[in-house]
């Protein structure tokens, strides 16, 4: 990988890792649903003009039903779930939960689409979900004030990412990634609009909060997409997918530096085991000629091409 590509990969990891920090710091002022709605709205407002200038809107015609499903379950609902979860979860912890998306993608493909997995991929699934068990140990507390519902919400969002990744692969594989991303984000923003208005805070947040939520939408979401598309074009999906391994680390770093968040032993162990499982499932570092069949994986926050047509995540 050339130095420029490596720089872009690390920059993307910091952008996507930073999204967890920005959600964590804006949720107390806006609330979960408004943060999700504003995030998607800013991202769509940024990407739609780019798509229009490139004449890409034509690719969305005939796919509005599919793009509506993607907008709902790849953006609106999971973004709201993560915003809800991050009222109590730390940035690093939420990013690690998001990193299990490739495992859910493979599992959904196995159960729903009857995709065939190699022995290494099956081992990777078992290893990855063992890491999830380590990660959530002691966290599934459903009592008032506990983090159980937050953990469940984040995992449910990752399940949706995994399911919609398989859907995109089979229904929208021929639609350009930018078109899928921009149009589905616009649909997601419209779907969340009435809920965003209903949940709007009584006291208008300050300028700092608005700047953070705008940065979340424009830089971490919209520009994150564009950055990922560039990487895909230059280095291919196999190398671009390695950003999955960097995002939890950058999110933990953001949280440590700006919020004084503590990194616990089960976070480190759980993250290591989850990423080891992801390595086997995706075949990222397998030797040439013996790599496992590619598993579409998702992201964190919207990477359709990583999932074969870009989740974005």
N, C-alpha and C positions, 0 to 999 in steps of 0.2 A: 504494500500500500504506500503510495507516495505521501510525502510530508503534508501536502495540501489536503489530501483525502483524510489523513489521520487527524489533522486539525479540525476539519469539518465534522468528523465523527465525534470528537471530544466536545466540540461546540454544541452539537445536537444533543449530546448526553446532558450537558449543563442546562440547555434550554428545557428539555423534558423533565430533568430533575428539578429545575426551578419551578415548574408548574405546580408541584406539590407544595413548595414553600408559599407560593402566591395564593393558592387555594386556602392553605392553612391560615394565612394572615388576613384574608378578605372575608372568609366565612363569618367571623364574629361580627362584622359590621354590616354585611348585606344579608346574611342568611344563606343556607345551602342552595335553594332553588334559584334565587336571583343571581348568585355567583355562577351557577351553571348556565343560566339563560344569557347573562351578559358575556360570559366567555365564548359561548357558541355564536352569539350575535356579532361580537367584534371580529371573530375569526371569519365568519361568513361574509361580513361587510368588506373584509380585506381581500378574500379570495375570489369572490364573484366578479369584481371588475377585471381581475387578471384573466379569469376564465373567459369573460366576454371579449376582452381585447384579443385573445388568442383564438376566438371563434369556436370555443369549446362547448358552448351551450347546446349546440345541435346534438352532441353525443348523449345528452340527458333525455332527449325525446324518446318516447317509447319505453322508458325505464322508470317513470315517476313512481309507480307502485313499489318497485324494489328499492329505489332511493329513499322513499318514505320510511320503509322498514329500517334501512340503514341509518337514516337520520334519527329515528326513535331509539334504536337499540345499540347504536354505535356511538351516539353522541348524547342525546337528551337525557335518557334514563341513566346510563352509567355515569355521566358527568355529575348528575344530581346525586346519585348514590355515593360517589366518591366525596363530593362536597359535604354530604351529611356525615360520612365516616370521619372526615378530617376535622370535625368539631372536637373529637377526642383522641384521634390517632396522630402520632407524630409524622413528620414528612417522610423520614426514612422507612418507617414501618409500613406506611401506605404504599410507598414505591415498591417495596419488596412484595407486598400482596399483589400489586399490579404485574409484577414480573412472572407470576404463575400463569398469565394469559396463554403463552404457547402450550402449556400443559393442557389447559382446558380446550384449546383449539384442537389438539390431537385427540383428546378424549371424545369431544363432540363428533369429530370426523369418524372416529371408530364406531361410536354407538348409533349415530344418525345416518352417516353416509356409507358405513361399512368399509371405511378405508382400511387397508391392510397395513399393519405395523410390523416392523422387524423385531427380533428379540431385544436388540439394543434399545429400541424405542419403548417397548413395554417396560424394560428395566428403568428407562429414564422416567416414565410416568410414575412408577412405584417410588423411585428415589425422590422425584420432585414433590409428590404429595406427602411423603414422609417429612420433607422439609417444611411443608405447610403445617403439619401436626406440631413440629418443634416450634414453629413461629407463633402459633396461636395458643400454645400451652399457657394456661392460666389467664387467657384473655377472653374466653367465652363466658362472660359474666353478664347475665341478662337482668340482673337487679338494677334498680334505678341508680344512675351514676356509673354503671359498669360499661365496659367497652365491647360487650358481646354483640350488640346490634350493629355497631360500627364495623366490626370485623366481618360480620355476615354481609353487610351492605357492600363492602369493598370486594369480597369474594364473589358476590352475586354479579357485580359489575364486570369482573373478569370472566365469569361464565358467559355473560352476554357478548363480550368481545370475542370469545372463542367461538360461539355459535354464529355470530354475524360474519366472522372471518370466513367460515366455510360457506355461508350463504353468498358472500361476495364472490368467492372463487367460482361458484357454479352459476351464478345469475348475472354477474357484472364483470366478468373477466375481460370482455372486449371493450368496456367503457374506460376511457383514460382516467388515471388516478386523480388528477386534478378536478375533473368533472364530478367524479364520485364524491370527492371530499367537499368541494364547494357547495354542490347542490344538496347533499345530505345534511351538511351543517346548516344551510338555510332552512331546510325543512325542520331540523331539530330546534332551531331558534324559534320558528313560528309555533311549533308544538308546545314549547315551554313558555311562550309569551303570556298566555292568560294566568298560568301558575306563578310566573315571575311577578306579574302585576298584583296578584292576590297576596303573595308573600312579601311584598315590598316593605322594607323597614319604615317604621313611623318617622324616625329621624334620619334625614338624608346624610349618608356618609361623607366624610371630608374628601378634600382633593387627593390626598395620599392614597386613600382606598380606591378611588376612581382610577388613578394612574396604575395601581397594581393590577386591578382587574382588566384594564385595557392592555397592559403588558402581557397578562395571562392569555388573552385572546389573540393578540396580534403576534407577539414574539413566540410564546411557548407553543401555541396551537397552530396558527396560520403559517408563520415563518418556519416553524418546526417541520411542517409538511413540506414546504418548498425545499428546505435543507435536505430532508430525507429523500425527496425525488432526485435531487442532484447527486446524492451519494449512490442511489440505486443505478442511475445512468452511468456513473463513472466506475463503480467498483462491483456492482452486482448485488443481488439480494443476500447471498451467503455472507459476505463481509459486512454489508449494511446492518444485518440483523444483530451483529455483535454489540450494537448500541444497547441491546437488552441487558448486557452485563455491566454497563457503565452507569445506567440511570439510577439504580438503587444507591450506588456509591456516591454519585453527585447529590442525590436528594438528601442522604444522610449528612453529607458535608454542608449543604445549604442550611439544614436544620440545626446542625451543631454550631455553625458560625453565627447565624442570625437569631436563633431562638434558644440557644444553649440546650438543645435537646440531647438526651443521653442515648448512646448506642449500647444496647444490652447484649449479653452473650447469646441469648436465643435469637436475636435479630441477626447477628453475624453467622451463627451456625445454620439457622434456618435459611438465610439468604444463600449461603455457600451450597447447601444441599439442593435447594430449588434450582440454582443455576447449573449445578452439575447434572441434574435431571434434564434441564432444558437443553444442555449440550448434547445429550444422548438423543433426545426427542427430535431436535432439529438437525442433527448431524453436522453442526457448524464446523467442528474441528476434526472431523473424520478424515482419514487419508483419502486422497483422490482415487476414485475408482471403486471405493468400498463404502462411500457415504450413504447413509440411510436416505430413503425417499424424503423429499422436502415436506415439512409440515408448515403450513401457513401459521404465522404467529402474529400476535397483536400487541398493541400497545397501548398505553398509558396514554399512555393520555399520546391515538387515532392514526394508524399507519397502514392504510389499505394495501400499499404496494408490498409491504413486508409480508402481508398476508396473501400475496399473489396479485392483488389488484389495488393494493394499498388500503390499509385500514386507516392509515395515517397516524388515530391514535391515531 
